[in-house]
Every structure is written in C-alpha cells, then in structure tokens.
Amino acid sequence: MMYGMQYIQQTIVGIDGSEARFFGYVADNSEEMEPDRIRPAILILPGGGYAMTSDREAEPVALQFLAKGFAVFVLRYSVQPSRYPVALLEAAEAMRLIRANVDQWHVNPAQVAVLGFSAGGHLAANLATSVGDEDIREQGGMDPDAVRPNALMLSYPVITAGKYAHRGSFQCLLGDQAHNQALLDKFSIEKHIDAKTPPVFVWHTMTDDAVPVENTLMLIQACRAAGVSIEAHLFPEGSHGLSLANAETAGNGFYAHIVECVQCWPDLAEAWLRRLF
C-alpha cells in the first residue's frame, strides 16, 4: 500500500439545526516507519468571538502540528445566531468522534489535546473543565468525562466574563442573556478550575488590546490555587489574533500579525505535549 494521508470531512449537526464542519489530517502508517504507530491528537478550535471561526487559526495551524507528528483535527463550530450550548456540544461530539475512530485514525485515545484560540480558547476551556458537564450530559447525551481532553492548550484565550472580559464574545455566545450575572459567573472559566481540569499550556502577549492578558493571568492564578499543572508564556509584544505570528497567517496587509518573538510558541507547545504524553 502507498503511504499517504487521510483527509477527513464530516458534518456535525447542532441541537438547533446548525451545521459544524469537522476536518481531520491523519498520516497513514508506513511499513518503513513504525507500521503500528499510534499518535497523539490535537483538536483545534479557531477563534472569532463566537461570531465566526478564523481561517488563520484553522488549517495553517493544523498543518504545522501535522508536520510535528500529531493527528490533527479542526472543528468549525457553530457561531451566532447559535447560542450556548450549541458549540460546546459540537466540540464534545468532535471529541467523541476522535476517540471512536482511534483504530482507523491511528490515535492514542488517552493523548487527545484541545487547542483553542481566543473565543475558541474559551470553548476549549469550557470543554476541558467542569463548566459544561451538566449540559454535555443532559443536552448532549454524552458522558462529560469521556469527551474531556487530556490536555488544554490555549492561545490568547477569552477566560473571564468579568472586568477584563471580551464582551463581544459573550454577547454572541449568550444573546439576550449576555447580562445574566449567573450565566456570566458560570462562563468565567477562572471560577471553575478544579481537579477535573487537565494540564494547561497557555500563551498571550502583554500588549493584546482585544483580550487583555489579565485573562491568562487569572487562569494562571486559578490553576495554581487548584493545584492544576500549567505552563504559561507571556510575550512582550504582539496584537490579538496572531495565530502562528508569521507571514503565512498574517491578515491581509496586516503586518502587525508578524511578530518574530512569538513564532516559537508551536515548538514550546510541542515540547510541553511530548513531556506530558
């Protein structure tokens, strides 16, 4: 058999009838290179303020980690006008799909990380912590522990719904419930870090003026208080939404997305995952 790659495309139908798109990039095994190899996997959740999912934080990132030896999946989850918990249940279903197809996709089911950017980081943290457990169980019909990732990776994440919140994300996520204080407390991730939270890798820039670095600082403090392992990298410069911080993922004519000191983060993330897995 010729060595190649599986390219996976599936549709996940949301509880409101919306459609999420699930993509996978999986290297087949070769008789020349450890033919029974199983790989760690990463599920990527692009950002976009729950209003869209960014191309810049999807396939380019997937290909970067595919080249590092991971099976990589991307979920283009439902955004506004869909409201919570539509995207969360789609992310849970994506995790279920990965673990249900470990033999076909050569994946280790105990080594599945989720990587979220900006609002996708909020979604990733919602999935990884106990915040959405009841909704996953009651509305999604899934065991939340069975779809919880083994590692949580975050790039300039939306964490808090409090003082340092990215308000637009919560407006899109919650709609007319965006001022419901009980819901805002529920979706402030820093308030729900506990023993169920897997190890965390996070990076942010000190000059992010869209999602302030305080989001990550609050996450660090919460993980420390709960005894959850966390590796954090704070870079001195860079705008929001850097993705890979190179020319490949820079926005159209937006050279501020090219920040050399940040370009090392995928290597840092890989090294962290290799130690963990």
ZIUR-V914181 format. One line per field, one symbol per residue. ss: DSSP state (2 for helix, 1 for strand, 0 for the rest). phi: phi as a letter, one per 30 degrees, with the letter a starting at -180 (. if undefined). Layout:
ss=???
phi=???
This chain:
ss=0000111111111000001111111110010010000011111110000000002220222222220000111111000000000222222222222222022220111111111110222222222200002222220000000000001111100000000000222222222220002222220022200000001111111000000002222222222222000111111000000000000000000022200222002222222222220
phi=.ddabdccbbccdddcjdbcccbbbbdddbddbhdcdccdbbcccdckihcabdddcceededddeddjcdbbbccddbeddbeceddddddddddddddbdddchcddcbcccbcchddddddddddcdecedddddccibdeddcdddaccbchddccccecdddddddddcidcdcdddddddcdeddbdbddddebbbbacdcdccceeeeddddedddddcicdbcbbccdbkddidhdibddcddeicdddcbedcddddddddddddddc
